[in-house]
Amino acid sequence: MAAWAPLPDAEYLIAWQGAVAQVFAVEKSALETASVRNPQWLPETLARASIADGVRLVQALDGYEAQAWTEGVLRATRWWATRPGAEAWTQFLRQAGWPAEPSQAEAEPQQPAWKKPADLPMPPGKLEQAGQGQESRLVGMLFLVLLGLGAASVRDLWDSDQARSQARQDLVQMKVDVAPVLAAREKALAAADKGAALMARLQGPLPLEVLEELLRLLPPAGLIREFELQGQDVRVLVDLPADVPRSKVIAGLESGGWFVGVAEVRDGQARAGVDLQMKLASAVPPQRGNADAGLQRLNSEGLAPAVRPAAPMGGKP
């Protein structure tokens, strides 16, 4: 996932804050091309003074970093190239599980004091090598202790090794447990995108309202054979009586104020009726009184033209 692979060639650094491990992703090639001897990475976050509890927006050397602290441990962080607005800040508070207050609608950037970190973060490989080196020295020292303490010290060594093995197993299990959470997050983001698309469709013109307005303005004896609605573009195929001029039908449709740019499609194809295309002036029909309510008025006069849904050309469901 993108959250675990932010760079094409990433190296990961681990820094411990008590019992909590902080993981930083850095560009591996940047160290290899550095012009200094034995270069090491120091994330700016570790070189800034910490806080006990709270959220803050830090103006870093490059960009801005949002931080959420609990009991002196950095629990959540996010970086922006430019200062985040109120919406981005509120989203960070929600993702960090921090209750948003009116006074926190938009954070004021801070510049915490610099500090010298106790230990530099180490990549996993060096961390493991350091651990292995410490284990070797520990074995040598324990051998001398065993000469004096005997079987009791052997038992302590066994317990220590078991504890390290259990810690490694817990780390592997933690990675397995986190995977479903990340997958659920991706699904939630996809569902939010689909919901936004659905809301956009619901805010557009409704096919039934467009049909109602067409029936109100077309001649009573007209027959709608096909109907298509794409956004605010309308296309309709209508059978008209022989004594009704096309120009009168077009003028009648435009007189309602909702249909604009009404024109007959002339592409050389043979059709059983008059093919008209037009646009909607807005997403909603004009407000009309009860005496001019489209289908209700036509039905009361017994003049509502028939609508046949056969062979639709498209439109919204």
N, C-alpha and C positions, 0 to 999 in steps of 0.2 A: 504494500500500500504506500501511497505518497507520504503518509505520516512517518513511515519507517525508512524511506529512501528519499530524503529531501535534496540530495546532491547526486550527480552521476557517479562520482567515485568518492563515497563517503567513508570517513573513519569515525568511530564512536569513542568518546571519552567518558569516563565514569568518575564522579566525585561523590563522596559520601557526606551526608549531613546527618550525623547520628546514625539511626538505623534505616535512613532513607537514602537511596541511591539516585543521584541526578545523572542523566545521560544527555550528552551534547553531541550533535552531529557536525563535523567539520570537513573541509575539503582536503582530501589526503594529498593531492599533488602540490598543494600550497607549501607544505612543510618540506617536501622533497626538492623543491626549487628554491628554498630560502637560502640567502647568502650568508647566514650565520652558522656557527658550529653548534651542533646539538640543539636545534630549535625545539620549543615546546609550545603547545597551545594553552592559553589562559582565557576562557570565556569571560567577557566583560561582566556578566552577571555575578560571577564569583568574586570579582574585584570591587564590588560596590557594597556599602554597608547594608546589612539586612534589617528587617523589622520583625517584631514578634507576631502580630496579627494585623491583617488588613489588606487592602488592595492599593496599588499605586501605578502610575504611568511614568516610566523612567525615560528621560531623553538621553539616549545612548550616543556613543561616538558616531554611530551610523544608524539612523532610524529611531524608532520608539519601541519600547518593550513594556507590555502590560504584565504585572506580577500579582499573584494572590498568595499571601503568607498565612500559615497557621502554626502557632507554637514555634516560631522561629525557623520553620521549614518552608521552602518555596514549593507550593503544591501545584500551581498552574502558571503558565507563561505563554505569551504570544507576541510576535514581532511584526511591525509594519514599517515600510520604507518612509511613509509620511505620517503626520499626526492623525490618529484615528478620529472619526467623527462620533457623534452621540450614538448612532446605530451600531457601529462596530464595537464601541466600548460596552454598550448594553449587552451585545451578543457574547462578548468575552466574559462578563459577569455571570451570564446565564450558564455558559459552558463550564465555568469554574465552580458552579454551585454556590455563588455568592449572592445574597439578597440585594437586589438593586433598589436604592433609595433615590428620592427626587434630587438630593444634593449630589448624587453620583451620576447624573445624566451624561455629563461630559467631564472627563478627568483633566486636571491641570498637570502638565508635565513637571517632573521633579528631577533633580540632579543629585542623587545621594553621594555622600563622601566616599572617596576611594579608600580601600583597605588592602592589606596584604593577606592573601589566603593562607591558611595553615598548611595545606597540602595542595599540590598541583594535581589536576585530574589526569588519569592515566588511561591509555587504550586497553581494551580487554586482554590483548596478547601480553603486553608488559605487566599488566596487573596479575595475570596468571603466572608469568615468569618470576615476578617478585614474590608471589605466594609460594612458588616452588622453591625459591632460594631460601626463604624464611623457614620452610619445612625442613630443608637439608640442615640448616644451622641448628634448628630445634632438635633434630635427631641426634646431632653430635653432642649437644649439651645434655640431652636427656640420657645419653649413654653414660656420661660421667655421673649424673644424678642416680642412675639405676645402680651404679656400683655401691652407693651408700644407702639408698632407700629401698632397693629390692622390689618385690612383687607389687607393692602399693603404687609405685610410680608407673609400672607397666600398665596397670589398670587405668590410671589417669591419661596416659598416652592414647590408649584405645578409645576412651571416651571422647577425647579431643578430635581424633580422626573421624569418628562416627558423626560428631557434630558438623564437621566440615562437609562430609558427604551429604548429610541431611540438608545443609544450606544450599549445596549445588542442586539437589533435587527440588528444593523449594523454588529456586530461581527458574528452573526449567518449567515447573508447574505454573508459575506465575505468568510466563510467556504464553502458555497454552490457555490460561484463563482469560488473558487480555484479548486474545484473538477474536472470540465472539463479540466482545464489546465493540471492537473496531468495526467488525462486519455490520453490527446493528446500527452503528453511527452512519455508515455509508448508505444503508437502506433507508434510514430516517431522512437523510439529505435528499435521496432520490424521490422519496414520497413527498417531501416538501416541494420539490420542483414540479412534480405532477399536479399537486394541489394548486400551485400558482397558475399552471397552464389551464386547469379546469376553471378557476375563478375568472381568468381572462376570457374564456369562452362564454361563461355565464353572464358576463358584463356586456357581451355583444348583442346584436339584434336577435330576437326570437323568431324562428320560422313562422309560428302561428300568427304572430302579430303582423308579419309581412304579408302573409296570405290574407289576413282579415282586411288589410288596407287595399290589397289588390281587388278583392271581391267588392269592396265598397266603391271603387272608382271605375272598374271595368263595366261595360254594358251588361244589363241583366241577362241577356241571352248568350253571353260569352261562356266558353268552356275552356278551363285551364287543363291542358294536357300534360305539361311538364313544368317543373319548378326547380330552380337551383339558387342556393344562397351561399356565397363564399365571402365571409367577412361582411362588408357593406356593398358587395356587388351582387346584383340580382339579375337573373335571366329566366324568362317565362315564355312558354309556347302556348298560344291562345288560338282557339277557333272563334272567329267572329262572324256574325251574320253578313250576308252579301251587301246589305244596304248600309253598313256602318263603315265610314271612311277610316283608314288607319290614322290619318292626321288628327281626327277627332278623339280617337282612343289615346294617342300620345298626349294630346293637350289635356284630356281628362285626368290622366295619371299624374302629370306635372302640376295640375291645379291643387292637388292635395297638400303640396308643400314638403312631402317626405321623399318622393321619387324625383330625382334630378337627372339630367342628361339622358332622357329616354330616347332610344333610337332602335330602328329595326335592323336586325342582323342580315346582311346581304353578302353571303360568302359563296353563292352559286350552288348550294346544296338544296335539294328538293325537300320541303317539309310540309306536313299536313297542318297548316295553320300559320299564324304570324309569330315570328320569333323576335322578341323584344329584349333588349338589355338596358339596364339602368343602374344608378347608384342611389344609396340612401344618404340623405342629408345629415343624419345623426343615427346613433345607436338605438334610440327609442322613438316611437311614433309621436306625432304631434298630439297635444291634449285636445280632446273634442268633447262636446256636450253629449248628454244622453240621447238627444234627438238625432245625433249623427254618429252613432256607435257602430258603424260597419255592419257586421253580420246580423246584429239585433234588428237594425233598421230594415235590412234587405229581407230578413225572414218575416218581419211583420207585414211587409208588402207582398210576400209570396213571390219575390223576384230573385231570390238568391241563386246565382249560377252554380252549376254542378262543378265539383272538383274531383277529378279522377287521378289517384296517386300512381297510376301505371307509368313505368319507365321513367323514374326520376333521374335528373341529370346530376344530382349531388346535393350539397347543402348540409346544414347542421342536423344532427339527429334530434 
